[in-house]
Amino acid sequence: MEVKEHLIEPLLERVEKYGKTSLELLKLKTIDKTADISSTVISRLIIIVALLFFALTLSVAAGLWLGELLGKNYYGFLIVALIYGFVGITLAFTQRFIKGRIYNSIIMQSLN
């Protein structure tokens, strides 16, 4: 009986060590994926904010320029607003496609 316990004890120690190592590996992989996805999201958000500032400045300039051409400033801003309205409606109709692409991108990045 003592021989069986003597053989089982090292086996149980190895199983415990394997379990701890597997858990540590899972933690490290989770941290790696979280850091990868977070850094991608943050860097893209920074680019989006910069592009939004550019678009805002360009929109004001286009509104003023078109207003000067048409004789009244609010005409230029009205035209720019109509363009944004058209873009917004187009994006609303293609929302499923855009959502699918973003969803697939997140899944692919999570699994790699």
Backbone as JSON, one array per atom type, in Angstrom:
{
  "sequence": "MEVKEHLIEPLLERVEKYGKTSLELLKLKTIDKTADISSTVISRLIIIVALLFFALTLSVAAGLWLGELLGKNYYGFLIVALIYGFVGITLAFTQRFIKGRIYNSIIMQSLN",
  "N": [[0.81, -1.19, 0.0], [1.96, 1.19, 0.75], [3.74, 1.59, -1.3], [2.15, 2.22, -3.5], [1.12, 4.71, -2.69], [3.47, 6.1, -2.62], [4.12, 6.21, -5.31], [1.93, 7.58, -6.37], [1.92, 10.1, -5.18], [4.09, 11.79, -6.3], [3.03, 11.97, -8.85], [0.61, 13.33, -8.45], [1.66, 15.76, -7.59], [2.92, 16.63, -9.91], [0.68, 16.9, -11.6], [-0.64, 18.96, -10.28], [1.26, 21.0, -10.54], [1.28, 21.19, -13.32], [-1.34, 22.09, -13.73], [-1.24, 24.63, -12.46], [0.69, 25.86, -14.06], [-0.61, 25.82, -16.54], [-2.78, 27.51, -15.97], [-1.43, 29.89, -15.44], [-0.31, 30.33, -17.98], [-2.67, 30.73, -19.45], [-3.56, 33.1, -18.24], [-1.49, 34.84, -19.04], [-1.79, 34.76, -21.83], [-4.32, 35.9, -22.04], [-3.83, 38.47, -21.05], [-2.07, 39.34, -23.03], [-3.71, 39.34, -25.35], [-5.67, 41.18, -24.54], [-4.12, 43.5, -24.21], [-3.23, 43.81, -26.84], [-5.64, 44.2, -28.29], [-6.65, 46.44, -26.94], [-4.64, 48.37, -27.4], [-4.83, 48.59, -30.16], [-7.46, 49.58, -30.46], [-7.27, 52.03, -29.04], [-5.26, 53.39, -30.49], [-6.53, 53.62, -32.98], [-8.72, 55.19, -32.23], [-7.43, 57.58, -31.59], [-6.53, 58.33, -34.12], [-9.02, 58.63, -35.37], [-10.12, 60.77, -33.91], [-8.33, 62.82, -34.63], [-8.86, 62.92, -37.38], [-11.53, 63.7, -37.26], [-11.32, 66.3, -36.2], [-9.99, 67.46, -38.36], [-11.97, 67.13, -40.35], [-14.01, 68.7, -39.26], [-12.87, 71.29, -39.27], [-12.43, 71.52, -42.01], [-15.07, 71.41, -42.89], [-16.18, 73.77, -41.84], [-14.63, 75.62, -43.24], [-15.4, 74.96, -45.87], [-18.12, 75.57, -45.72], [-18.05, 78.35, -45.25], [-16.71, 79.16, -47.58], [-18.46, 78.28, -49.66], [-20.69, 79.77, -48.9], [-19.73, 82.34, -49.35], [-19.48, 82.24, -52.13], [-22.15, 81.92, -52.86], [-23.36, 84.12, -51.83], [-24.62, 84.38, -49.33], [-23.78, 83.41, -46.07], [-25.09, 81.37, -44.64], [-26.17, 79.77, -46.61], [-24.01, 78.28, -47.58], [-23.35, 76.76, -45.3], [-25.71, 75.34, -45.09], [-25.65, 73.75, -47.4], [-23.37, 72.17, -46.82], [-24.35, 70.86, -44.54], [-26.43, 69.39, -45.72], [-24.95, 67.66, -47.32], [-23.64, 66.17, -45.32], [-25.91, 65.04, -44.19], [-26.77, 63.39, -46.29], [-24.57, 61.62, -46.39], [-24.85, 60.49, -43.83], [-27.35, 59.17, -44.08], [-26.69, 57.32, -46.06], [-24.75, 55.82, -44.66], [-26.41, 54.79, -42.69], [-27.96, 53.0, -44.13], [-26.04, 51.16, -44.88], [-25.24, 50.05, -42.53], [-25.39, 47.42, -41.46], [-23.5, 46.01, -43.01], [-21.15, 47.41, -42.33], [-21.09, 46.93, -39.56], [-20.79, 44.15, -39.58], [-18.24, 43.89, -40.72], [-16.62, 45.14, -38.78], [-17.17, 43.5, -36.59], [-16.16, 41.0, -37.51], [-13.47, 41.73, -37.77], [-12.74, 42.2, -35.08], [-13.13, 39.64, -34.01], [-11.25, 38.13, -35.52], [-8.87, 39.38, -34.69], [-8.92, 38.75, -32.02], [-8.63, 35.98, -32.04], [-6.18, 35.49, -33.18]],
  "CA": [[0.0, 0.0, 0.0], [2.85, 2.32, 0.83], [4.38, 1.74, -2.6], [1.19, 2.93, -4.35], [1.11, 6.1, -2.27], [4.76, 6.65, -3.0], [4.06, 6.45, -6.75], [0.86, 8.52, -6.68], [2.25, 11.42, -4.66], [4.78, 12.61, -7.31], [2.12, 12.19, -9.97], [-0.3, 14.4, -8.04], [2.44, 17.0, -7.57], [3.1, 17.04, -11.31], [-0.62, 17.35, -12.09], [-0.87, 20.27, -9.67], [2.19, 21.93, -11.18], [0.78, 21.37, -14.68], [-2.53, 22.93, -13.63], [-0.81, 25.99, -12.17], [1.37, 26.37, -15.25], [-1.64, 26.06, -17.56], [-3.52, 28.69, -15.55], [-0.55, 31.04, -15.66], [-0.24, 30.54, -19.42], [-3.96, 31.31, -19.85], [-3.54, 34.49, -17.79], [-0.58, 35.6, -19.9], [-2.4, 34.9, -23.15], [-5.42, 36.86, -21.9], [-3.23, 39.79, -20.94], [-1.52, 39.67, -24.34], [-4.82, 39.68, -26.25], [-6.28, 42.41, -24.05], [-3.21, 44.59, -24.54], [-3.23, 43.96, -28.29], [-6.91, 44.8, -28.72], [-6.74, 47.78, -26.36], [-3.72, 49.28, -28.11], [-5.4, 48.83, -31.49], [-8.63, 50.46, -30.31], [-6.84, 53.37, -28.63], [-4.56, 54.05, -31.6], [-7.53, 53.97, -33.99], [-9.5, 56.3, -31.7], [-6.62, 58.78, -31.74], [-6.58, 58.69, -35.55], [-10.38, 59.09, -35.66], [-10.27, 62.11, -33.34], [-7.58, 63.74, -35.49], [-9.61, 63.08, -38.63], [-12.74, 64.47, -36.97], [-10.93, 67.71, -36.14], [-9.73, 67.86, -39.73], [-13.26, 67.24, -41.04], [-14.73, 69.85, -38.71], [-12.24, 72.49, -39.81], [-12.7, 71.55, -43.45], [-16.49, 71.7, -43.05], [-16.37, 75.2, -41.61], [-14.03, 76.32, -44.38], [-16.25, 74.74, -47.05], [-19.35, 76.34, -45.52], [-17.75, 79.77, -45.48], [-16.37, 79.37, -49.0], [-19.69, 78.17, -50.44], [-21.51, 80.93, -48.54], [-19.2, 83.5, -50.06], [-19.81, 82.08, -53.55], [-23.6, 82.04, -53.05], [-23.81, 85.43, -51.37], [-25.05, 84.34, -47.92], [-23.02, 82.38, -45.38], [-25.9, 80.22, -44.22], [-26.36, 78.86, -47.76], [-22.87, 77.38, -47.6], [-23.49, 75.8, -44.2], [-26.84, 74.48, -45.42], [-25.18, 72.76, -48.37], [-22.49, 71.24, -46.1], [-25.22, 70.04, -43.7], [-27.12, 68.45, -46.6], [-23.97, 66.63, -47.7], [-23.5, 65.29, -44.16], [-27.16, 64.29, -44.08], [-26.72, 62.34, -47.31], [-23.59, 60.64, -45.93], [-25.45, 59.8, -42.7], [-28.39, 58.25, -44.58], [-25.97, 56.24, -46.74], [-24.17, 54.98, -43.62], [-27.5, 54.08, -42.01], [-28.36, 51.87, -44.97], [-24.95, 50.18, -44.96], [-24.82, 49.77, -41.16], [-25.18, 45.97, -41.28], [-22.23, 45.67, -43.64], [-20.09, 47.99, -41.51], [-21.08, 46.19, -38.3], [-20.21, 42.83, -39.87], [-16.79, 44.02, -40.93], [-16.0, 45.43, -37.49], [-17.32, 42.27, -35.79], [-15.18, 40.03, -38.01], [-12.14, 42.22, -37.45], [-12.51, 41.96, -33.66], [-13.0, 38.18, -33.82], [-9.97, 37.71, -36.09], [-7.79, 39.88, -33.85], [-8.97, 38.01, -30.75], [-8.21, 34.59, -32.22], [-4.77, 35.4, -33.63]],
  "C": [[0.86, 1.26, 0.0], [3.51, 2.61, -0.52], [3.46, 2.52, -3.54], [1.13, 4.41, -3.99], [2.39, 6.79, -2.7], [4.81, 6.97, -4.5], [3.03, 7.52, -7.1], [1.21, 9.94, -6.26], [3.02, 12.28, -5.67], [3.89, 12.91, -8.51], [1.15, 13.33, -9.66], [0.42, 15.75, -8.0], [2.64, 17.52, -8.99], [1.8, 17.55, -11.91], [-0.92, 18.75, -11.55], [0.01, 21.33, -10.32], [1.75, 22.23, -12.61], [-0.44, 22.29, -14.68], [-2.18, 24.38, -13.37], [-0.14, 26.63, -13.37], [0.37, 26.69, -16.36], [-2.44, 27.31, -17.23], [-2.7, 29.95, -15.77], [-0.42, 31.36, -17.14], [-1.53, 31.18, -19.94], [-4.03, 32.78, -19.44], [-2.67, 35.35, -18.71], [-1.14, 35.8, -21.3], [-3.54, 35.91, -23.12], [-4.88, 38.28, -21.81], [-2.69, 40.25, -22.29], [-2.63, 40.11, -25.3], [-5.48, 40.99, -25.84], [-5.41, 43.61, -24.4], [-3.21, 44.87, -26.04], [-4.49, 44.67, -28.76], [-7.03, 46.22, -28.19], [-5.85, 48.77, -27.11], [-4.24, 49.58, -29.51], [-6.57, 49.8, -31.41], [-8.2, 51.88, -29.97], [-6.13, 54.09, -29.78], [-5.53, 54.45, -32.71], [-8.4, 55.13, -33.52], [-8.73, 57.62, -31.83], [-6.65, 59.26, -33.19], [-7.96, 59.24, -35.9], [-10.6, 60.5, -35.11], [-9.54, 63.14, -34.19], [-8.32, 63.98, -36.8], [-10.9, 63.86, -38.41], [-12.44, 65.97, -36.85], [-10.65, 68.25, -37.54], [-11.04, 68.07, -40.49], [-14.06, 68.44, -40.55], [-14.18, 71.15, -39.27], [-12.52, 72.63, -41.3], [-14.16, 71.89, -43.72], [-16.77, 73.19, -42.86], [-15.81, 76.0, -42.78], [-14.88, 76.18, -45.63], [-17.55, 75.53, -46.92], [-19.13, 77.82, -45.76], [-17.47, 80.06, -46.95], [-17.63, 79.31, -49.88], [-20.64, 79.34, -50.15], [-21.05, 82.19, -49.24], [-19.54, 83.44, -51.55], [-21.29, 82.34, -53.8], [-24.16, 83.37, -52.52], [-24.27, 85.48, -49.93], [-24.36, 83.16, -47.25], [-23.86, 81.16, -45.04], [-26.22, 79.28, -45.37], [-25.23, 77.83, -47.81], [-22.97, 76.32, -46.5], [-24.67, 74.85, -44.44], [-26.42, 73.39, -46.41], [-24.28, 71.72, -47.69], [-23.32, 70.31, -45.22], [-25.97, 69.01, -44.54], [-26.18, 67.32, -47.06], [-23.79, 65.65, -46.55], [-24.76, 64.46, -43.94], [-27.19, 63.13, -45.06], [-25.74, 61.24, -46.9], [-24.17, 59.82, -44.77], [-26.51, 58.8, -43.13], [-27.73, 57.06, -45.28], [-25.36, 55.28, -45.72], [-25.24, 54.18, -42.88], [-27.94, 52.86, -42.82], [-27.29, 50.78, -45.08], [-24.46, 49.75, -43.57], [-24.57, 48.29, -40.93], [-23.84, 45.52, -41.83], [-21.07, 46.16, -42.78], [-19.96, 47.23, -40.2], [-20.45, 44.82, -38.49], [-18.71, 42.88, -40.04], [-16.06, 44.27, -39.61], [-16.03, 44.19, -36.6], [-16.29, 41.23, -36.2], [-13.75, 40.44, -37.69], [-11.79, 41.96, -35.98], [-12.3, 40.49, -33.4], [-11.64, 37.71, -34.33], [-8.8, 38.15, -35.22], [-7.76, 39.13, -32.52], [-8.41, 36.61, -30.89], [-6.76, 34.44, -32.67], [-3.82, 35.63, -32.5]]
}
